């Protein structure tokens, strides 16, 4: 489904080279988000929250940033659309669990503390964590044969705080039920991951499964696109937004950016129920202290940016309206007041 990217970017002003994190986010629905922020001690956090799945993308004013793609693909494929109450309860718990862990990791003041939160809390997914200078990759997933224990539990976890939630989860799952890999990739200049594991075999999509060939190919196509590219974070996002052409692959589902209309038409023509209706709803970029968002099939629903403007924070949010157009908070407010 999603593609996550870590790439070193040269700052045009300072000349420093720092890691930026980027993401093609794929869903089977048009996503709706709220911009949210919170302060914890001396750390300010800014993030977008998906109102349907509870997923977040965020950054803090220490430059710590996180992007993730699914490795628990069987749960991610539901996108909140469930056929059974049993599976719905599992998804709600999984999404709630992951959002709690992400928020806790983002409120840390240094990358080592954030890494410990993700690692010790067993944050599920293919994940990049960076503060600009350092880059860590985490591959963590519940063994597919074990997650039914978590799925089948009737315990209501929605009202628990982080500590009690973790304890409740570990009553149902032990550390042995998880596969974990953590690597320091700070020496790399470009790393791309999708929905299969690289460091640990057997996580996410595996050979022979629907989705594996797409996951592997989209990873390679993004690597080929970005390996020799030098540009700003916004220019990387602009380039990523052009990766839906026929020159990438004849099958729209195999292209790095899945065009909604082309993908759905292709799947309809094939009349294959095993092919997902995933398409790229957003492109995210996290560089320095800024969260960039290019919505393709999504929108932000709230006016709470007024509150964010009043916060004393070094975090910034830039909404890219189109390939060559952008607005930040103040111009966004003007647009909203006009409507």
N, C-alpha and C positions, 0 to 999 in steps of 0.2 A: 504494500500500500504506500506508505510514506517513504521519502528519501531524505536522509539527513547528511549534512555536509559540514566539515570543519576545514577551513581554508585560511592560510595566512594572507593578510591584507596589509599593504603598505599605506600608512597614513600620509595623505598629501601635505599636511601642515607640519607635523613633527618628524616625518620620515621614518617613524618607528614601524616595525612589522608586528602585527598582532593577529591572533586567531579571531576570525568571525565564524559564527555558526549559522547555518541556513537550513531551510526545510521546505520541501514540497509536501503539503498536507493533503492527503486523499481521504475523501468520505463518500458515502452513498447518499448524502443529503446536503443541502445548502446550509452551511454552518452559520449560527448566530452567536455572537460573542458579547461579553461585557468587559470593559476595561476596569481593572481593579487595582488597588494599591493598599499597602499597609506598611507601618513602621514597627520595627522590633528593635528595642534598645537604640543602637546607632546605625541601623541598617534600614534603608528604604527599598521596597520591592514593588515592581510594576509588572503586571501580567494581563494577558487576555484569557478569559475563561469561556470555553464552549458550553453554552447553556443546555445542550442536549446530553453530552457525554460527561461533562465535568472536567474535561482535559484542559490543561493550562500550558501556555508558553510564556516564559518570563525572564526577567533580568533584575539585578539589584545595583545599587549605587556604588558597590565595590567592584563592579565589572564582571561579577559572576553570572554566568548564563548557562542554560541547559536546553537541549533539544533531544527528543526521543522518538523512536519508531517502534512499532509493536513487534514483539517476539511471541507473545501469547496470541497468535494470529486467529485462532479459532474464536476467541472472545472478541477480538477487535473487529472481526468481520460482521458482528451483529449491529454495531453502530447504534446501540440502544434500541434497535428493532428486534424484539425477541418473540419467539413462538411459544415459549413456556414461561410461567411465573418463576420456575426454578432457575432458569438461566438468567432471567431479569434480575433476580436477587443477587446472583453471582456477579453480574456486570456492575450493578450498583455498588457492591462492596469493593470490587476491584478498582473502579474509577475513583471512589471515595478514598480508598487506600492510597492510590498513586498521587492524587491531588494533595493529600495531607503531606506525603513525603516530599513532593516537589516544593511546596510552600516552606516546609521546614528547612530544606536544603538551601533555598534562596535567601533565607533570613540569616545565614551565616556570614561572618565578616571576612573569611578567607577560604580559599578553594580546598584546603585540606579538611576543614570542618565540613564543608559541603559534601566532599567525597565520602567522608565517614558516614554521614547521614544516608546517602544513597546506597552505600555498600552494606552498612549494618542493618538498614531497614529493608534490604532486599528489594530495591525498586525495580519493578519488572519492565524490561524493554531493552532495546538497542539504544544506548544513551551516550551523548557527548556532553562533557562538563568542561568549561574553560573559564579562565579569568583574563584571557587575552594572551598571557605569556605561556601558561601551562595548558595542556590538553589531556584529559583522561577519557578513556573509552570503557564503558561498562556493558557487559552482556549478562543479563539476569533473567531467568524464566523459571516458572514452576514446571516441574516434570509433568508432561501431559497425562501420564497415568495417575498422578497424585492430585491434580487440582480439583477433582471431583469432591474431595473431602471439604475443600473450601467452598465449592459451589453449593453443596447440599446442606450446609449448615443453616439452621433457622435463626441463629442469633442476630439480633438487630444491632448493627455497629454504627448506625448513622449519627448517634448522639454522643459517641465517645470522643475524648480528646486523643491526641497523638499517642501518648504513652499507653493509655488503656486500650486503644485500638490495636497497637502493636502486640500487646499481651494477649488480646482476644484472638487475633489472627494466629498467633503461635500456639494457641490451644488446639487449633485445627491443622496447622501446618508446622512442621519442624524445619530447621535449617537444612536438613538432609533432603527435603523435598524440592530444594532449589538448586539450580546449576548457576554458578557465578564465575565470571571472568572480569578482571580489572586490569587495564594496561595504561601505562604512561606513554602517550604518543606525541609528546611535546617536540620531539625532533623532526616530526613529519611536517610537510607543507600543505598536504591535501589528503584528507581521509573521507571516504564516502561509505555509508552503510544504508541498507534497506531492511528487509524483513526476514533475513536469514543470518545465522551466526557466522562469524569469521574465526574467532579465537577458540570457541568451543563447538564441537560438532553436535548436530542434532537439535539445535534450538531454532525456533521459528520454522519457516518453510524448509522442507528437506527434499532431496532429489526424489522425483516421482509424484510429488504433491502439486495440485493446482496452485499456481502462484510462485513456485520456485524459479522457473525459467524467467518470469517477468522480474522478480526480485533481483536475480543475478544480472540480467541484461541491463536493467535500469541503472544499477550501480556502475557498471562499466561505461555506459553511455555518458553519465554525468562526469565520471573521471576523465574520459576522453575530451569532454567539452571544456573542463576547467583546468586541466593540467598545465597548459601553457598560457592561461589567461591571467593578465595583470590588470586590475581595476579596483575601483572603490567597492564598498559593500553594496551601494545602490546599483552599480554597474553589474555586479554579480547577480543580483536579483533580476535585473533587466534581461541578462543573458539566460537565466533559468526560465524566464517567462516565455522564451522562444523555443523551448525544447519539445514542442508538440508536433513538429513537422513530419511529413512523409519521409524525409531524408533520414530520420532516426530509425523508423521501422514501419513496415506496411500495416502492421496491426496497431491501432491506436492505444490498446491496453499495454503494449510493450514500450511505449514512448515514456521518457522521464516525466513529462507533463502530460497527464491524461485529460485531453479535451472532453468536456462533458458531452456535447452533442455527438462528436465523432465516436466516442467510446460506447455510448448507449445505442447509437445506430448500428455499430459493428456487432455488438452483442445481440441486438434484436435480429439482425440478419442471420447470425449463427444459430439463434434459437437454442442456446446452450445454457441451461440453468446453473451449471457449475462455474460459469464465468461471472465474475462480480460486476456490479455496476459502479465501481469506484471511479471517481474523477477527482482532479486536483481542484480543491476549493480555495486554497491560499498558498502564498509563498511567504515565509517568514525569514527575517534576517536579524541577527543579534550581533552587534559590533560595538565595541567600546562600552558606552553606557546607553546605547540606543536600541530600541526594539522597532524594527521595520516590519510593516505589514502590507502586502499586496493582495487585496481580496479579489478573487476571480469569481467565486460563487458563494459569497458570504457577506455578512454585514455586522456592524457594531450597533447595538440596540440602545445603549444608555447615554444619558447626558452627564454621567458622573465625572467626566473629564474636568468639569468645573472644580470638583473637589481635588483632583490631582494637581491642578494648577496652583492650588493653595498650599500644596505640600512643599517642604524644604527638601528637595531631592535633586540629585544629579542625573536621575534617570530621564530619558527622553523617549517619546513615542512619535514615529513618523508613519503616517498612513499614505501609501502610494496609491493615488487615485487611478493612474494609468501609467503607461510606460515612461512618459516624459513629464508627468505631473504629480505633484505631491502637496500635502498640506500637513502642518503640525497642529498642535492644540489650538492656538489662537485663531488660525484661519478655519479650522474645523468648527470652532464655536460660531464663527460668522456664518458658515454654511448652514449650520443647524438652526440658527436663529432666523435665517431667511426662509427656511422651509416650513 
